[in-house]
Amino acid sequence: MTRTKIISSSIIIVELFSAIGVSAQIDSYYSTINGQSGSELKSALNSIIDNHNSISYTPGVWDAHKDLYEDPNNADNIILFYSQASIDKSNQDSGGSPSTYFNREHLWPRSYGIGTSGSDNTDLHHLVPVYKGVNSSRSNKYFDNSDPSQPDYENPANDLSPSCTANSDTFEPGDAQKGHVARAILYMTTRYDYLELVNTPPSAPPSTSDSRMAQLPTLLDWNRKALPAVEEKNNNQKIYELYQNNRNPFIDYPEFADAIWVDGPSWGKWRLDNFSLEELSDLSVSADSADPDDDGISNLMERAIYSNPRAINETAPIGIDMVNNNYVINFVRARNFENLNTNLVLEKSVDLDNWDTVDLSSASTEVINDNQELVQVNLGPANGEASTIITTSNVTLIDGIDTLTSVDVAGDDSWVFRDGNYARINGYGGDYDEEDWLIFPAINLDNYTQEILSLYYESRFPDPSVTGLEIFYSNNYQLDPSSTNWEEFASANSELDSNKSTDNSETDLYNLQVDLSGIDGANVTVGIKYTSIDQDPNHSRRWLVAYPIITATETTSVTVGGDGGDVSFYRLRAENLGF
């Protein structure tokens, strides 16, 4: 006999983290946006971002680029957009300069409706510094995925931009720049109503005479898959505060793009329908791994099945029925999942370690509504054998900095909790060697599987003697870290060491993922240890820890049919789509 087990789960994909908290300034900026979509939303955004302060092309844009794209490790240099190369700010193209100097590229080319004067010509939201030679290679080609099967395919498009490819009419930047490019073009067609973004076949590229650019579906896809990086967000803020006094709304809320240009279900529409603008920036509510209704189904899975993440799901995402003596797996899936930037994958295993993807091409589908469809997969005859459905749900065991306890072992400093989001400590100027802990509540890891600890961290200032931050666990914590037998997470601590600050500048905000699934015990405590050695108290490293969360998988089972036999396992997995 054969026993069939069905496992429903979701992959935890951590969204790009931007800043701690939501800026009241941004909330106020978009205060007139309230549920609009399509042309109505586009018009509402236009009214917010138009009539910006216009700067000069020379020297205004030159000077702004040297500020916005300054190399954080060398103030004399500038980071070029496509190439990510650092070159001297003095290597500015003066007309007859070599190709290795930099100039100002219009992401929306002048030849497609941008004048040689006026605010569109100097708009920093679509102007980037690039090698002169790369600017020439891109020319006025519109952005799209390059086609390597075509005889005009170029890889690289220019030796100075090795990640960029091109065809005769199209230019494809590297993956790290695609999202930025998309949001710049989306901004331009929203800010300037005489510029139109279209879906044009490569065989009929847009004309330079009609102020149109392509390729809309590609740019929407890039916008979803490559969310704004910290640098992109920082420059958006700088352009607003220091130069133009307007923002690129698609950097603040990439979801707006889908709401304007996509018909039917989409990533952006789902997020805007289910979360307020403020909640979109609150990871505890809107992150893919979050579960705001506490029903054990993450936002990622909720989006993949296009259900409401604020309403408890009464049934599991996957089930099994007996139909004409056949086992049939059934699950609900979002329609047009390509625009949702997610997909559901059915996988099979015989040992729970190795998984194979189940081909769904022969599965039957039935439309439920505009957003959902029912998928049914026939597993074949049951022959009186048993089928055990094992449903796994994502649960949150620990969530938020406020659930942690600060314990001071040595020194006169301690962890300081801020805004319910993060804790910070700095041994600068202390009189003693510092040892300070953040202690997690004890958890029973015997009741769960696939336990993951996730947190964000950054540091600043050098401390030549120590890393300063380490993470441990214990099965016998006695309220005193000094008397506790701790086991270290070696790989996590190695990562912390690799990403520590080495000078006075602040590091990027990193995400740390720690696999707890190999730990057994009914009373497991995780501790984060801060150390600052008092060789030179003026060189103590500052650390910040934000949004700590421990998630796990909780399993329930239902048995259908007879007993015994071999075992086949199935699981339903939600995943984000990437490049």
Beta strands, then each sheet from edge to edge (+ up, - down):
strand 1: 2-8
strand 2: 70-71
strand 3: 74-79
strand 4: 86-88
strand 5: 102-106
strand 6: 127-131
strand 7: 142-143
strand 8: 165-166
strand 9: 170-172
strand 10: 196-197
strand 11: 212-213
strand 12: 318-323
strand 13: 326-334
strand 14: 342-349
strand 15: 356-357
strand 16: 364-367
strand 17: 372-381
strand 18: 387-399
strand 19: 405-410
strand 20: 416-418
strand 21: 422-426
strand 22: 434-439
strand 23: 449-460
strand 24: 469-474
strand 25: 487-488
strand 26: 510-515
strand 27: 525-532
strand 28: 542-560
strand 29: 566-576
sheet 1: 15+ 14- 29+ 1+ 18+ 28- 21+ 20-
sheet 2: 15+ 14- 29+ 1+ 18+ 28- 23+ 26-
sheet 3: 2+ 3- 4+
sheet 4: 5+ 6-
sheet 5: 7+ 9+ 8-
sheet 6: 10+ 11+
sheet 7: 12+ 13- 17+ 16-
sheet 8: 19+ 22- 27+ 24- 25+
end
